[in-house]
């Protein structure tokens, strides 16, 4: 069974995805949590929303200031 909540997190300017690691550690057992990487210090990565057969998954975007 897939998790009912999907979160995609974007870090702000001058940071990397590690800013989200403490939060991810706490909530990942209950959610699907992916971190984008804007590519300031390594290769960029942009996660995508999961395609559900049903629309019962709640989707959230967590963002940190882009400066």
C-alpha positions as protocol buffer text, in pm:
chain_id: "A"
residue {
  index: 1
  type: UNK
  ca { x: 0 y: 0 z: 0 }
}
residue {
  index: 2
  type: UNK
  ca { x: 139 y: 342 z: -91 }
}
residue {
  index: 3
  type: UNK
  ca { x: 159 y: 624 z: 160 }
}
residue {
  index: 4
  type: UNK
  ca { x: -127 y: 875 z: 155 }
}
residue {
  index: 5
  type: UNK
  ca { x: 95 y: 1184 z: 170 }
}
residue {
  index: 6
  type: UNK
  ca { x: 367 y: 1285 z: -74 }
}
residue {
  index: 7
  type: UNK
  ca { x: 602 y: 1573 z: 5 }
}
residue {
  index: 8
  type: UNK
  ca { x: 853 y: 1730 z: -229 }
}
residue {
  index: 9
  type: UNK
  ca { x: 1098 y: 1969 z: -64 }
}
residue {
  index: 10
  type: UNK
  ca { x: 1307 y: 2237 z: -235 }
}
residue {
  index: 11
  type: UNK
  ca { x: 1602 y: 2401 z: -60 }
}
residue {
  index: 12
  type: UNK
  ca { x: 1685 y: 2767 z: -93 }
}
residue {
  index: 13
  type: UNK
  ca { x: 1967 y: 2955 z: -258 }
}
residue {
  index: 14
  type: UNK
  ca { x: 2314 y: 2851 z: -141 }
}
residue {
  index: 15
  type: UNK
  ca { x: 2193 y: 2534 z: 33 }
}
residue {
  index: 16
  type: UNK
  ca { x: 2168 y: 2171 z: -67 }
}
residue {
  index: 17
  type: UNK
  ca { x: 1911 y: 1898 z: 9 }
}
residue {
  index: 18
  type: UNK
  ca { x: 2080 y: 1814 z: 341 }
}
residue {
  index: 19
  type: UNK
  ca { x: 1884 y: 2101 z: 498 }
}
residue {
  index: 20
  type: UNK
  ca { x: 1582 y: 1867 z: 494 }
}
residue {
  index: 21
  type: UNK
  ca { x: 1753 y: 1558 z: 645 }
}
residue {
  index: 22
  type: UNK
  ca { x: 1643 y: 1612 z: 1010 }
}
residue {
  index: 23
  type: UNK
  ca { x: 1281 y: 1665 z: 909 }
}
residue {
  index: 24
  type: UNK
  ca { x: 1292 y: 1378 z: 661 }
}
residue {
  index: 25
  type: UNK
  ca { x: 1422 y: 1141 z: 928 }
}
residue {
  index: 26
  type: UNK
  ca { x: 1123 y: 1223 z: 1150 }
}
residue {
  index: 27
  type: UNK
  ca { x: 838 y: 1212 z: 898 }
}
residue {
  index: 28
  type: UNK
  ca { x: 946 y: 968 z: 629 }
}
residue {
  index: 29
  type: UNK
  ca { x: 797 y: 667 z: 808 }
}
residue {
  index: 30
  type: UNK
  ca { x: 457 y: 832 z: 755 }
}
residue {
  index: 31
  type: UNK
  ca { x: 501 y: 1003 z: 420 }
}
residue {
  index: 32
  type: UNK
  ca { x: 676 y: 977 z: 89 }
}
residue {
  index: 33
  type: UNK
  ca { x: 939 y: 1252 z: 116 }
}
residue {
  index: 34
  type: UNK
  ca { x: 1166 y: 1354 z: -171 }
}
residue {
  index: 35
  type: UNK
  ca { x: 1418 y: 1635 z: -184 }
}
residue {
  index: 36
  type: UNK
  ca { x: 1496 y: 1832 z: -494 }
}
residue {
  index: 37
  type: UNK
  ca { x: 1850 y: 1946 z: -555 }
}
residue {
  index: 38
  type: UNK
  ca { x: 1883 y: 2286 z: -721 }
}
residue {
  index: 39
  type: UNK
  ca { x: 2241 y: 2197 z: -815 }
}
residue {
  index: 40
  type: UNK
  ca { x: 2450 y: 2459 z: -637 }
}
residue {
  index: 41
  type: UNK
  ca { x: 2707 y: 2205 z: -513 }
}
residue {
  index: 42
  type: UNK
  ca { x: 2633 y: 1887 z: -709 }
}
residue {
  index: 43
  type: UNK
  ca { x: 2409 y: 1758 z: -988 }
}
residue {
  index: 44
  type: UNK
  ca { x: 2058 y: 1893 z: -987 }
}
residue {
  index: 45
  type: UNK
  ca { x: 1758 y: 1668 z: -934 }
}
residue {
  index: 46
  type: UNK
  ca { x: 1390 y: 1750 z: -964 }
}
residue {
  index: 47
  type: UNK
  ca { x: 1147 y: 1493 z: -821 }
}
residue {
  index: 48
  type: UNK
  ca { x: 805 y: 1444 z: -975 }
}
residue {
  index: 49
  type: UNK
  ca { x: 464 y: 1387 z: -826 }
}
residue {
  index: 50
  type: UNK
  ca { x: 360 y: 1025 z: -808 }
}
residue {
  index: 51
  type: UNK
  ca { x: 88 y: 938 z: -1053 }
}
residue {
  index: 52
  type: UNK
  ca { x: -196 y: 776 z: -860 }
}
residue {
  index: 53
  type: UNK
  ca { x: -480 y: 576 z: -999 }
}
residue {
  index: 54
  type: UNK
  ca { x: -689 y: 750 z: -732 }
}
residue {
  index: 55
  type: UNK
  ca { x: -667 y: 1112 z: -625 }
}
residue {
  index: 56
  type: UNK
  ca { x: -665 y: 1034 z: -253 }
}
residue {
  index: 57
  type: UNK
  ca { x: -297 y: 1114 z: -201 }
}
residue {
  index: 58
  type: UNK
  ca { x: -234 y: 1451 z: -41 }
}
residue {
  index: 59
  type: UNK
  ca { x: 55 y: 1636 z: -204 }
}
residue {
  index: 60
  type: UNK
  ca { x: 261 y: 1905 z: -31 }
}
residue {
  index: 61
  type: UNK
  ca { x: 547 y: 2127 z: -137 }
}
residue {
  index: 62
  type: UNK
  ca { x: 797 y: 2233 z: 129 }
}
residue {
  index: 63
  type: UNK
  ca { x: 1013 y: 2524 z: 20 }
}
residue {
  index: 64
  type: UNK
  ca { x: 1298 y: 2717 z: 172 }
}
residue {
  index: 65
  type: UNK
  ca { x: 1372 y: 3078 z: 74 }
}
residue {
  index: 66
  type: UNK
  ca { x: 1528 y: 3122 z: -268 }
}
residue {
  index: 67
  type: UNK
  ca { x: 1704 y: 3435 z: -139 }
}
